[in-house]
């Protein structure tokens, strides 16, 4: 008689010791800070500074490579890490009930469209079509969420906004618009989680680069605990890399005389585009910027934010519209409701075939960065 009993699921015993060896010091760590916010003992530190962006252990008893709480059975950090072991398959399965196929290098999705905000002020102040800002505002005003983990910029000594990206909480229209636009340097937006808790916010959207938007489904799948429950909506930003904050002073400032306090807006469209407050416009070859690529981006295989509910980015020929990839039922429901409410207008993704083709090409290029010695699932389709 055949044995029909269900195989017993392997007990998850992996702790900081394994995370430190397999992710932190191996080069896989993206600096997403998922492990930091998941740690129930507050023993994982993080410095949001140039050349840093990597978690580190704070306790001294067992050294930086091991954890006293981990030795006693705590596994929260590895459960939260979107680069530990079989992370991609687990996130895919949790979100879609299946893993991606060979031809899905940009992840699993149901629709691609071009979107722009109908609110002219949101459209003007936002990046490209202003979708992310419009979505956060609409979700807040319609009680879908009560806050968002996103990024803003630090204030300069004179009180004006600078260009160092910092994690922040947005809980109303004004705060959302304060963080509008792109910086292209790194902000571990998850770090704002503690501030959100202190403000009593319980239903959060997470806006983040691909590495960050994999955190929530990985945590949900691995049952990390209550830290995952407040994240209700996941908005991903298309991202091939981010730059160290030192690029402002060491390249833009020293070589080109572009002081960061004089920069009004930035974008990347094949070149690094910089608009100055005095109206001047400059283009810098991206090859010049490569030396300031953040170390955590060098092995990242995910350009298209494959585990978000909705992935967005400003690529292609149709400018001032946001390329939008709808991935989950929740993402589809939010987009449909915003269309019905008149908060956004849309066009078919086929209106800009160059954008869709570029997304797939950049997704394939990012996949190639995943090292051969790491989990093979992230390289499926190469």
C-alpha positions in Angstrom: 0.0 0.0 0.0 1.4 3.4 -1.0 2.3 5.9 1.7 -0.1 8.8 1.2 1.1 10.8 4.3 2.1 14.4 3.6 5.9 14.9 4.0 6.7 16.8 7.1 7.8 20.4 6.4 11.4 21.0 7.3 11.7 23.1 10.4 13.2 26.6 9.8 16.2 26.9 12.0 18.3 29.4 10.1 19.5 32.5 12.0 21.9 35.4 11.8 24.9 33.1 11.5 23.6 31.7 8.2 22.4 35.1 7.0 25.8 36.7 7.7 27.6 33.9 5.8 25.2 33.4 2.9 24.0 37.0 2.2 25.6 39.8 4.2 29.3 38.9 3.4 28.7 37.0 0.2 27.7 40.0 -1.9 24.0 39.1 -2.2 22.9 41.7 0.4 21.0 44.6 -1.2 20.7 46.6 2.0 16.9 46.4 1.9 16.8 46.3 5.8 14.1 43.6 5.9 16.1 41.8 8.6 16.5 45.0 10.6 12.7 45.7 10.9 12.0 42.0 11.5 14.4 41.6 14.4 12.3 41.3 17.6 15.4 42.0 19.8 16.6 45.1 18.0 20.1 43.7 17.7 20.6 44.4 13.9 22.0 47.9 13.1 22.0 49.8 9.8 23.7 53.0 8.7 22.0 55.0 5.9 25.3 56.5 4.9 27.6 56.5 1.8 29.5 53.3 1.5 27.3 51.6 4.1 23.7 50.4 3.5 24.5 46.9 5.0 23.0 45.5 8.2 25.4 44.5 11.0 25.0 42.8 14.4 25.1 44.9 17.5 25.7 42.4 20.2 29.3 41.6 21.2 28.9 38.2 23.0 29.3 36.0 20.0 31.0 38.4 17.6 29.6 40.0 14.4 29.0 36.7 12.7 26.7 35.1 15.2 23.7 36.0 17.4 22.9 35.0 21.0 19.2 35.1 20.2 19.7 33.1 17.1 21.5 30.4 19.1 18.4 30.3 21.3 16.1 29.8 18.3 15.3 33.2 16.9 15.0 33.0 13.0 13.3 36.3 12.2 16.2 37.8 10.2 16.4 34.9 7.7 12.7 34.7 7.4 12.6 38.3 6.3 15.5 38.3 3.9 14.5 38.5 0.2 17.9 37.1 -0.9 18.2 34.1 1.5 17.9 30.6 0.1 14.8 30.0 -2.1 13.5 33.5 -1.8 12.2 34.0 -5.4 10.3 30.7 -5.7 8.7 31.3 -2.2 7.6 34.8 -3.1 6.2 33.8 -6.5 4.3 30.9 -5.0 2.8 33.1 -2.3 1.7 35.8 -4.7 0.7 33.8 -7.8 0.4 30.2 -6.7 3.2 29.2 -9.2 6.8 30.0 -10.1 7.7 32.0 -13.1 8.5 30.4 -16.5 11.6 30.6 -18.6 10.1 33.5 -20.6 9.1 35.5 -17.6 12.4 37.2 -16.8 10.5 40.3 -15.8 8.4 38.3 -13.4 4.7 37.3 -13.5 2.2 39.9 -14.5 -1.2 40.3 -16.0 -1.1 43.6 -17.8 1.1 46.4 -19.0 -0.2 49.9 -19.5 0.9 53.6 -19.6 -0.6 55.7 -16.8 -0.6 59.3 -15.7 -2.2 61.2 -12.9 -5.2 63.4 -13.8 -4.5 65.8 -10.9 -2.3 68.4 -12.8 -0.4 69.4 -9.6 0.4 65.7 -8.8 1.3 65.1 -12.4 3.7 68.1 -12.5 5.4 67.5 -9.2 5.7 63.7 -9.6 8.1 61.7 -11.7 7.1 60.9 -15.3 3.3 60.4 -15.1 3.0 60.8 -11.3 1.4 57.5 -10.8 3.0 56.5 -7.5 2.1 59.8 -5.8 -1.4 59.6 -7.2 -1.9 56.1 -6.0 -0.7 56.8 -2.5 -2.9 59.9 -2.2 -5.9 58.0 -3.6 -5.4 55.0 -1.3 -5.0 57.3 1.7 -8.1 59.3 0.9 -10.2 56.2 0.2 -9.1 54.5 3.5 -7.3 51.6 1.8 -4.1 52.5 3.8 -3.4 54.8 6.6 0.3 55.4 5.7 3.1 54.6 3.3 6.8 53.7 3.8 8.5 55.7 1.1 11.5 58.1 0.6 12.0 61.8 0.9 15.1 64.0 1.0 17.1 65.4 3.9 16.9 69.1 4.7 19.9 71.3 4.0 21.2 73.7 6.8 19.1 76.5 5.3 16.0 74.4 5.5 15.7 73.8 1.7 15.5 70.2 0.5 18.7 68.4 -0.3 19.3 65.3 -2.4 20.2 62.6 0.1 17.4 60.1 0.0 16.0 59.1 3.4 13.2 56.8 4.5 10.1 58.5 5.5 6.4 57.9 6.4 3.7 59.6 4.3 0.2 59.7 5.9 -1.5 62.5 3.9 -1.3 64.3 0.6 1.2 66.8 1.8 3.6 64.2 3.0 3.2 62.1 -0.2 4.1 65.1 -2.3 7.0 66.0 -0.1 8.6 62.7 -1.2 7.6 62.8 -4.9 10.2 62.4 -7.6 13.2 60.2 -8.1 16.7 60.5 -6.5 18.5 57.4 -7.9 20.5 57.0 -4.7 19.4 54.4 -2.2 16.8 54.7 0.5 15.9 51.6 2.6 12.3 52.7 3.0 11.5 49.8 5.3 13.5 51.6 8.0 10.6 54.0 8.4 8.5 51.1 9.8 9.3 52.0 13.4 8.1 55.6 12.8 4.9 54.3 11.3 4.3 52.1 14.4 5.0 55.1 16.7 2.4 57.1 14.8 -0.2 54.3 15.2 -0.4 53.4 11.5 -1.5 49.9 10.9 -2.3 49.6 7.1 0.8 50.5 5.1 1.9 50.7 1.5 5.5 50.0 0.8 7.1 51.9 -2.1 10.5 50.6 -2.9 13.0 49.2 -5.3 12.8 45.6 -6.4 14.8 44.2 -3.5 12.5 46.0 -1.0 9.3 44.9 -2.6 10.3 41.2 -2.3 10.4 41.6 1.5 6.7 41.4 2.2 5.8 38.3 0.2 8.9 36.5 1.5 8.0 37.4 5.1 4.4 36.4 4.5 5.4 33.0 3.1 7.9 32.3 5.8 5.5 33.5 8.6 8.0 35.9 10.1 5.3 37.3 12.5 3.5 40.5 13.1 6.0 42.8 11.3 4.7 41.6 8.0 1.0 42.2 8.7 0.8 46.0 8.3 2.1 45.9 4.7 -1.1 45.8 2.7 0.0 47.3 -0.7 3.4 46.8 -2.4 4.5 49.4 -5.1 7.7 48.6 -6.9 10.1 50.8 -8.8 11.8 49.6 -11.9 15.5 49.7 -11.0 18.7 48.5 -12.7 20.9 50.0 -10.0 21.2 52.8 -7.5 24.1 55.1 -6.8 26.0 55.9 -3.6 25.3 59.4 -2.3 28.9 60.3 -2.8 28.2 60.7 -6.6 26.8 64.2 -5.9 30.0 65.6 -4.5 32.6 63.4 -6.2 31.2 63.4 -9.8 28.5 66.0 -10.3 30.2 68.5 -8.0 33.9 68.1 -8.6 33.9 67.3 -12.3 30.9 69.3 -13.5 30.5 72.0 -10.9 26.9 71.0 -10.3 26.2 71.6 -6.6 23.5 69.3 -5.2 21.8 72.3 -3.5 21.3 73.8 -7.0 19.8 70.7 -8.6 16.0 70.9 -9.2 15.2 67.6 -10.9 16.9 64.4 -12.1 16.0 61.6 -14.4 17.6 58.8 -16.3 16.7 58.3 -20.0 19.8 56.6 -21.5 21.8 59.4 -19.8 21.8 61.0 -16.4 19.6 64.1 -16.9 20.0 67.0 -14.4 17.9 70.1 -14.4 19.2 73.0 -12.3 17.2 75.6 -10.3 18.4 78.3 -12.7 16.9 76.5 -15.7 20.1 74.9 -17.0 20.0 71.4 -18.2 22.9 68.9 -18.2 23.4 65.3 -19.5 26.1 63.0 -18.0 27.0 59.7 -19.7 25.9 56.8 -17.5 29.3 55.1 -18.0 30.8 57.9 -15.9 28.4 57.0 -13.1 29.2 53.3 -12.9 32.0 53.8 -10.4 29.5 55.0 -7.9 27.2 52.0 -8.3 26.1 50.9 -4.8 27.7 47.6 -3.9 24.4 46.0 -3.0 23.2 46.3 -6.6 26.0 44.4 -8.3 24.3 40.9 -7.9 20.6 42.0 -7.9 18.7 40.0 -10.5 15.4 41.9 -10.4 15.0 45.0 -12.6 11.2 44.9 -12.8 10.2 44.7 -9.1 8.7 41.3 -9.8 7.1 40.8 -6.4 5.2 44.1 -6.2 1.4 44.4 -6.6 2.2 47.1 -9.2 5.6 47.9 -10.7 6.2 51.3 -12.2 8.9 53.2 -14.1 9.6 55.9 -16.6 11.2 54.2 -19.5 10.6 54.2 -23.3 9.7 56.8 -25.9 6.3 58.1 -24.6 7.5 60.6 -22.0 5.4 61.9 -19.1 3.6 58.6 -18.7 4.4 55.9 -16.2 5.0 52.4 -17.6 2.9 50.3 -15.2 3.0 46.5 -14.8 0.0 45.1 -13.0 0.9 41.8 -11.2 -1.6 40.8 -8.6 -5.4 40.9 -8.1 -4.9 43.6 -5.5 -2.9 45.7 -8.0 -5.6 45.2 -10.6 -8.3 46.2 -8.2 -6.5 49.4 -7.2 -5.8 50.5 -10.8 -9.4 49.8 -11.8 -10.9 51.7 -8.9 -8.6 54.7 -9.6 -9.6 54.7 -13.3 -13.3 54.5 -12.3 -12.8 57.4 -9.9 -11.0 59.5 -12.5 -7.8 59.7 -10.5 -5.7 58.3 -13.4 -5.9 58.0 -17.2 -4.4 55.1 -19.0 -3.2 54.0 -22.4 -2.3 50.5 -23.7 1.3 49.5 -23.1 1.5 48.7 -26.9 1.4 52.5 -27.4 5.0 52.4 -26.4 6.5 49.1 -27.7 10.0 50.5 -27.1 9.3 50.8 -23.4 8.0 47.2 -23.1 10.9 45.9 -25.1 13.4 47.8 -22.9 11.8 46.5 -19.8 12.3 42.9 -20.9 15.8 43.6 -22.1 16.9 45.3 -18.8 15.2 42.5 -16.9 17.2 39.9 -18.8 20.4 41.9 -18.2 19.8 42.1 -14.5 19.2 38.3 -14.3 22.7 37.8 -15.7 24.1 39.4 -12.6 22.9 36.7 -10.3 25.9 34.5 -9.4 26.0 30.9 -10.4 26.8 29.7 -6.9 23.6 31.3 -5.5 20.0 29.8 -5.6 19.4 28.6 -9.1 15.8 29.7 -9.3 16.6 33.4 -9.8 18.5 32.4 -13.0 15.6 30.5 -14.6 15.3 31.5 -18.3 18.8 32.6 -18.8 
